[in-house]
Amino acid sequence: MNKSARLTALQASERERFIATHPTSMALARAARAHYLFGVPLHWMRDWPSPATLFVTHAQGARITCADGLAYTDFCLGDTGAMFGHSPPALAQAIATQAAQGLTCMLPSPRALPVGEALQRVFGLPRWQMALSASDANRFVLRWARAVTRRPVLLVFDGCYHGAVDDTLVDRDPTSGKTLPRPSVLGQVHNHADFTRVVPFNDLAALRAALAQGDVACLLAEPALTNFGLVPPQPGFWAAARALCREHGALFVCDETHTVSTALGGYARAHGLAPDVLVVGKAVAGGLPCAVYGFTEELADRMAAAKEHAPDGHSGIGTTLSGNALTMAALEAALQHLHTEANYGHMLKLAELLEQGLRERIARAGQPWTVTRLGARMELQFMDHTPLDAQDVRDHAQGELEALTHLYMLNRGVLLTPFHSMLLVSPATSEADAQRLLAVFGEWVDALARSAAE
Ligand SMILES: Cc1ncc(COP(=O)(O)O)c(C=O)c1O
């Protein structure tokens, strides 16, 4: 049997196993089609490689229980939303207390002050605004950047994902370097090539050329690509990239929605990137809908001037529920109890152990695979080197093997993130959880070897 036929056979047996062990999820998935598009409240939930959606009844710490009563050790953690564990007790308490005292007033409470202080303490920037999601925060920051610089162009890296933000949903033509609309995006009507420029990650010459045209409002970037495989920066890349932004008058907006897993306060703080704007969503308030963006005093003055000089009316920035009382209570508790040295100390130590264990098992099995880690988050990459940019990932990724690895592990009680085998370690993850993942991964590489020998 060739490799593709072997993977197809393994996949068929894993699908059968899921169907046999998840009768309740299978039935719920069928019934939910009467109420929801594709049978799920958000259609992405159907993008997992299992034959039907896994319905979750309970999530606590690093553990999830499904509707069939099966328990899973969760390394997906809501794709970062639950990076500090599911329903941490301090957060659950703060939410319950505030829930009885008002949910939203479109006015601040005195809590805004300690929250502002804590944001500065954790992330290092002095001035802040709130949004309900990282997508919203990025959209609003882009508006501010264009308003204060009076420049039209957004600069992003190829393979970027910054949420449901039209301007960022683009690809790069690998031959001409031109901006292309991302073909999967529905209802696309904008001419992105006019307003968004895309360069390969880790390519300083391309970045310099894109900035040199003098029309770039901001570079919006993750410090490492995390949504197209995990692609870390090359040594010295960010020091040079940051200097180029300054030289050409473009703002540097650092989207830390995922890279907040790197260290307390995120990658930019740990590595001295000094962004003009920092965006964090998902886990910032422990998983309640919340995102924040922080900026320098100098930029705050420019933002205030832009708003004051604009005619009265809609700014196009903000939503009614942004900064609501419930979210602010969760954010305060998260900043105090979750964003701590102790939590990151635990997460990083355990992530190192996991990385080491995965590497050992890969080496023992003689597979040409790589593990790339950024603090508490790591990725199992089915290629023989750490990728340099998105094109490198496109050229080497093995989607079928990734999906099958995911399903094999899910069938044995270990959840990885779908799409690109990402694993995240939370403060609630134990060493026994890590050993469990390693044991199942060991079984998986053995199963692959057996199937290759047949
Ligand atoms: C780096 C980054 N920014 C922004 C977002 C958007 O987050 P949300 O879907 O919570 O708006 C994501 C989502 O995956 C992300 O990875």
PDBQT file of the ligand as one rigid body, heavy atoms in Angstrom, charges set to zero:
ROOT
HETATM    1  C1  LIG A 501      -3.424  36.703  16.135  1.00  0.00    +0.000 C 
HETATM    2  C2  LIG A 501      -4.905  36.779  16.141  1.00  0.00    +0.000 A 
HETATM    3  N1  LIG A 501      -5.507  37.981  16.164  1.00  0.00    +0.000 NA
HETATM    4  C3  LIG A 501      -6.834  38.096  16.179  1.00  0.00    +0.000 A 
HETATM    5  C4  LIG A 501      -7.642  36.989  16.166  1.00  0.00    +0.000 A 
HETATM    6  C5  LIG A 501      -9.139  37.143  16.190  1.00  0.00    +0.000 C 
HETATM    7  O1  LIG A 501      -9.636  36.753  17.413  1.00  0.00    +0.000 OA
HETATM    8  P1  LIG A 501     -11.236  36.681  17.612  1.00  0.00    +0.000 P 
HETATM    9  O2  LIG A 501     -11.688  35.559  16.714  1.00  0.00    +0.000 OA
HETATM   10  O3  LIG A 501     -11.394  36.361  19.056  1.00  0.00    +0.000 OA
HETATM   11  O4  LIG A 501     -11.777  37.981  17.210  1.00  0.00    +0.000 OA
HETATM   12  C6  LIG A 501      -7.083  35.730  16.140  1.00  0.00    +0.000 A 
HETATM   13  C7  LIG A 501      -7.917  34.516  16.112  1.00  0.00    +0.000 C 
HETATM   14  O5  LIG A 501      -7.474  33.406  15.980  1.00  0.00    +0.000 OA
HETATM   15  C8  LIG A 501      -5.673  35.622  16.132  1.00  0.00    +0.000 A 
HETATM   16  O6  LIG A 501      -5.070  34.429  16.095  1.00  0.00    +0.000 OA
ENDROOT
TORSDOF 0
